[in-house]
């Protein structure tokens, strides 16, 4: 009996010793990271992962490795580590990895990839501090993707993308945990609503988006989320658009050729829309010419 108790004691001692060594190894790697001993930290985190692949600190180590390679300017290697963290189930570094990877992707203008990865953390982790910090990049990715494809004439797709971005902005408005990004959201809100007015196929929605932008600008100005200068610049653009909304000049002449928009055989329409609206680039419209 005494031998059994003694053996159990030795086994428990060994397990505790191994766990202490495990934590010490991880702590040493962290210390090297904090001291900017980048190469040493990389070696220590790699040794830790190799020795303890099932440890609950393994995903932390992968995230640190991503940051270390990012420090050293090896962006491709950093991306691989961040992507690996995001691929792990129940990782406790998923929001940090998404934020760090999004910064890289934003610099590379890979807006599509940011949008693709966002569902990995949202809405499950919507109140996490790293999710909140990443949100302006996500919203801007929607905006940039639409803006960069503004000549593709994909009106319905563009409006849908911008509506998704606007929903994200509105979800984080007036949330106490998102106070730090309210200035960014105010600016993005105005940009998105103005762009929505450009891509919509409805005159009513066109006016509605612009009026909504004006209304929100007043609210954001009162709460200190946007500067007077920025608000005035947006107001000027919006008021110009409202003043020139859907003013149409056209000339009609009989012709057997199709060189412009026609609604009846034998009529050629040379049209130009005044104001800042970009409807002249959208071909899906059916004009009624009298």
C-alpha positions as CSV (number, residue, x, y, z in Angstrom):
1,X,0.0,0.0,0.0
2,X,2.8,2.3,0.9
3,X,4.5,1.6,-2.4
4,X,1.3,2.5,-4.3
5,X,1.0,5.8,-2.4
6,X,4.7,6.6,-3.0
7,X,4.4,5.9,-6.7
8,X,1.3,8.1,-7.0
9,X,3.2,10.8,-5.2
10,X,6.1,10.6,-7.6
11,X,3.8,10.6,-10.6
12,X,2.0,13.7,-9.3
13,X,5.4,15.4,-8.6
14,X,6.5,14.6,-12.1
15,X,3.3,16.0,-13.7
16,X,3.5,19.2,-11.6
17,X,7.2,19.6,-12.5
18,X,6.4,19.1,-16.2
19,X,3.6,21.7,-16.1
20,X,5.9,24.2,-14.3
21,X,8.5,23.7,-17.0
22,X,5.9,24.1,-19.7
23,X,4.7,27.4,-18.3
24,X,8.3,28.5,-17.7
25,X,9.1,27.8,-21.4
26,X,6.1,29.8,-22.6
27,X,6.8,32.6,-20.2
28,X,10.4,32.8,-21.4
29,X,9.2,33.1,-25.0
30,X,6.8,35.9,-24.0
31,X,9.6,37.7,-22.2
32,X,11.8,37.6,-25.3
33,X,8.8,39.0,-27.3
34,X,8.4,41.9,-24.8
35,X,12.1,42.6,-24.9
36,X,12.1,42.8,-28.7
37,X,14.4,39.8,-28.9
38,X,12.6,38.7,-32.0
39,X,14.8,35.9,-33.3
40,X,15.1,34.4,-29.8
41,X,11.4,34.7,-29.3
42,X,10.7,32.9,-32.6
43,X,13.0,30.0,-31.6
44,X,11.4,29.7,-28.2
45,X,7.8,29.8,-29.4
46,X,8.6,27.2,-32.1
47,X,10.3,24.9,-29.5
48,X,7.2,25.3,-27.3
49,X,4.8,24.3,-30.0
50,X,6.9,21.4,-31.1
51,X,7.1,20.1,-27.5
52,X,3.5,20.9,-26.6
53,X,1.3,20.9,-29.7
54,X,-1.8,20.1,-27.6
55,X,-1.2,22.8,-25.1
56,X,-3.9,25.5,-24.7
57,X,-1.0,28.0,-25.2
58,X,-0.2,26.7,-28.7
59,X,-2.6,29.1,-30.4
60,X,-1.2,31.9,-28.4
61,X,2.3,31.0,-29.6
62,X,1.1,30.9,-33.2
63,X,-0.3,34.4,-32.8
64,X,2.9,35.7,-31.3
65,X,4.9,34.2,-34.1
66,X,2.6,36.0,-36.6
67,X,3.4,39.3,-34.8
68,X,7.1,38.6,-34.6
69,X,7.3,37.9,-38.4
70,X,5.3,41.0,-39.0
71,X,7.8,43.0,-36.9
72,X,10.6,41.6,-39.0
73,X,8.9,42.6,-42.2
74,X,8.2,39.0,-43.4
75,X,4.5,39.7,-44.2
76,X,3.8,36.5,-46.0
77,X,5.0,34.4,-43.1
78,X,3.0,36.6,-40.7
79,X,-0.2,36.1,-42.7
80,X,0.3,32.3,-42.7
81,X,0.4,32.3,-38.9
82,X,-2.6,34.6,-38.5
83,X,-4.5,32.5,-40.9
84,X,-3.6,29.3,-39.0
85,X,-4.9,30.8,-35.7
86,X,-8.2,31.7,-37.5
87,X,-8.5,28.1,-38.7
88,X,-8.3,26.7,-35.2
89,X,-11.5,25.8,-33.4
90,X,-12.1,27.6,-30.1
91,X,-8.9,29.6,-30.4
92,X,-8.6,32.3,-27.7
93,X,-6.6,34.5,-30.0
94,X,-9.1,34.6,-33.0
95,X,-10.1,38.3,-32.7
96,X,-6.5,39.4,-32.2
97,X,-5.4,37.3,-35.2
98,X,-8.2,38.8,-37.3
99,X,-7.3,42.3,-36.3
100,X,-3.6,41.9,-37.1
101,X,-4.3,40.1,-40.4
102,X,-6.8,42.7,-41.4
103,X,-4.2,45.5,-41.0
104,X,-2.0,43.6,-43.4
105,X,-4.8,42.9,-45.9
106,X,-5.9,46.6,-45.7
107,X,-2.4,47.7,-46.6
108,X,-2.4,45.3,-49.5
109,X,-5.9,46.5,-50.5
110,X,-7.2,42.9,-50.3
111,X,-10.7,44.1,-49.2
112,X,-12.4,41.0,-50.4
113,X,-10.4,38.7,-48.0
114,X,-11.2,40.9,-45.0
115,X,-14.9,40.6,-45.7
116,X,-14.6,36.8,-46.2
117,X,-12.9,36.3,-42.8
118,X,-15.1,38.7,-40.8
119,X,-17.9,36.0,-40.1
120,X,-15.3,34.0,-38.1
121,X,-15.6,36.6,-35.3
122,X,-18.9,38.4,-36.0
123,X,-21.4,38.4,-34.4
124,X,-20.1,35.9,-31.9
125,X,-17.3,38.3,-30.7
126,X,-18.9,41.6,-31.6
127,X,-18.1,43.3,-28.2
128,X,-14.5,42.1,-28.1
129,X,-12.1,45.0,-28.1
130,X,-10.2,43.7,-31.1
131,X,-13.4,43.2,-33.1
132,X,-14.3,46.7,-32.3
133,X,-10.9,48.0,-33.4
134,X,-11.2,46.0,-36.6
135,X,-14.7,47.2,-37.5
136,X,-13.7,50.4,-39.3
137,X,-11.4,48.4,-41.6
138,X,-14.2,45.9,-42.3
139,X,-16.7,48.6,-43.1
140,X,-14.2,50.5,-45.2
141,X,-13.5,47.2,-47.1
142,X,-17.1,47.1,-48.3
143,X,-16.9,50.7,-49.3
144,X,-13.6,50.4,-51.1
145,X,-14.7,47.2,-52.9
146,X,-17.8,49.0,-54.3
147,X,-15.8,52.2,-55.1
148,X,-13.1,50.3,-57.0
149,X,-15.7,48.5,-59.1
150,X,-17.7,51.7,-59.8
151,X,-17.5,51.3,-63.5
152,X,-18.8,47.7,-63.5
153,X,-22.4,48.8,-63.7
154,X,-23.3,46.2,-61.0
155,X,-25.8,48.5,-59.4
156,X,-27.8,45.9,-57.3
157,X,-24.6,44.2,-56.1
158,X,-23.1,47.6,-55.1
159,X,-26.2,48.6,-53.2
160,X,-26.4,45.3,-51.4
161,X,-22.7,45.5,-50.3
162,X,-23.2,49.1,-49.1
163,X,-26.3,48.2,-47.2
164,X,-24.4,45.5,-45.3
165,X,-21.7,48.0,-44.4
166,X,-24.4,50.5,-43.2
167,X,-26.0,47.8,-41.1
168,X,-22.6,47.2,-39.4
169,X,-22.2,50.9,-38.7
170,X,-25.7,51.2,-37.3
171,X,-25.2,48.2,-35.0
172,X,-22.1,49.8,-33.4
173,X,-23.7,53.2,-33.0
174,X,-24.4,54.2,-29.3
175,X,-22.6,51.2,-28.0
176,X,-20.6,52.1,-24.9
177,X,-17.9,49.5,-25.8
178,X,-17.5,51.0,-29.2
179,X,-16.8,54.6,-28.1
180,X,-13.3,54.6,-29.5
181,X,-14.5,54.1,-33.1
182,X,-17.4,56.5,-33.2
183,X,-15.5,59.2,-35.1
184,X,-14.5,56.6,-37.7
185,X,-18.1,55.4,-38.0
186,X,-19.4,58.9,-38.4
187,X,-17.1,59.5,-41.4
188,X,-17.9,56.1,-42.9
189,X,-21.6,56.6,-42.4
190,X,-21.6,59.8,-44.5
191,X,-19.4,58.2,-47.3
192,X,-21.6,55.1,-47.5
193,X,-24.9,57.0,-47.7
194,X,-23.5,59.3,-50.4
195,X,-22.2,56.3,-52.4
196,X,-25.6,54.5,-51.9
197,X,-27.3,57.6,-53.5
198,X,-24.9,57.1,-56.5
199,X,-25.7,53.4,-57.1
200,X,-29.4,53.3,-56.4
201,X,-31.8,52.9,-59.3
202,X,-34.6,54.8,-57.5
203,X,-35.1,58.5,-57.4
204,X,-36.9,58.2,-54.1
205,X,-34.0,56.2,-52.5
206,X,-31.5,58.7,-54.0
207,X,-33.1,61.6,-52.2
208,X,-33.7,59.5,-49.0
209,X,-30.1,58.4,-48.7
210,X,-28.8,62.0,-49.0
211,X,-31.3,63.4,-46.5
212,X,-30.5,60.6,-44.1
213,X,-26.8,61.5,-44.5
214,X,-27.6,65.2,-43.6
215,X,-29.6,64.1,-40.6
216,X,-26.9,61.9,-39.3
217,X,-24.2,64.5,-39.8
218,X,-26.2,66.9,-37.6
219,X,-26.4,64.2,-34.8
220,X,-22.7,63.3,-35.1
221,X,-21.7,67.0,-35.0
222,X,-23.7,67.6,-31.8
223,X,-22.1,64.5,-30.2
224,X,-18.6,65.6,-31.3
225,X,-18.1,62.6,-33.5
226,X,-17.2,64.7,-36.6
227,X,-15.4,68.0,-37.0
228,X,-17.2,71.1,-38.3
229,X,-14.9,71.2,-41.4
230,X,-15.7,67.6,-42.3
231,X,-19.4,68.0,-41.7
232,X,-19.4,71.2,-43.9
233,X,-17.6,69.4,-46.7
234,X,-20.1,66.6,-46.7
235,X,-23.0,68.9,-46.5
236,X,-21.7,70.9,-49.6
237,X,-21.5,67.7,-51.6
238,X,-24.9,66.5,-50.5
239,X,-26.7,69.8,-51.2
240,X,-25.2,70.0,-54.6
241,X,-26.4,66.5,-55.4
242,X,-29.9,67.3,-54.1
243,X,-30.1,70.5,-56.1
244,X,-29.1,68.8,-59.4
245,X,-30.9,65.5,-58.8
246,X,-32.2,63.8,-61.9
247,X,-32.2,66.9,-64.2
248,X,-32.3,65.4,-67.7
249,X,-31.3,67.0,-71.0
250,X,-32.2,65.1,-74.1
251,X,-32.4,65.4,-77.9
252,X,-34.5,63.1,-80.0
253,X,-34.1,62.6,-83.7
254,X,-35.4,60.0,-86.1
255,X,-32.7,57.5,-87.0
256,X,-32.4,54.0,-88.1
257,X,-29.2,53.4,-86.1
258,X,-28.9,52.5,-82.4
259,X,-26.2,54.7,-81.0
260,X,-27.8,55.7,-77.7
261,X,-30.6,54.6,-75.5
262,X,-33.9,53.9,-77.3
263,X,-37.4,53.1,-76.1
264,X,-39.0,52.7,-79.5
265,X,-37.6,51.8,-82.9
266,X,-36.6,54.8,-85.0
267,X,-35.7,57.0,-82.1
268,X,-32.2,57.8,-81.0
269,X,-31.8,59.4,-77.5
270,X,-28.7,61.4,-76.6
271,X,-29.0,61.9,-72.8
272,X,-27.0,63.6,-70.2
273,X,-27.9,63.8,-66.5
274,X,-26.9,67.0,-64.7
275,X,-25.6,67.2,-61.2
276,X,-23.2,64.9,-59.4
277,X,-25.2,61.7,-59.8
278,X,-23.6,59.0,-61.9
279,X,-26.7,57.6,-63.5
280,X,-25.2,58.2,-66.9
281,X,-23.0,55.1,-66.3
282,X,-25.9,52.8,-65.5
283,X,-27.3,51.0,-68.5
284,X,-30.2,49.2,-66.8
285,X,-32.5,52.3,-66.8
286,X,-35.5,52.4,-69.2
287,X,-36.3,56.0,-70.0
288,X,-39.7,57.2,-71.2
289,X,-39.2,59.7,-74.0
290,X,-42.1,61.9,-75.0
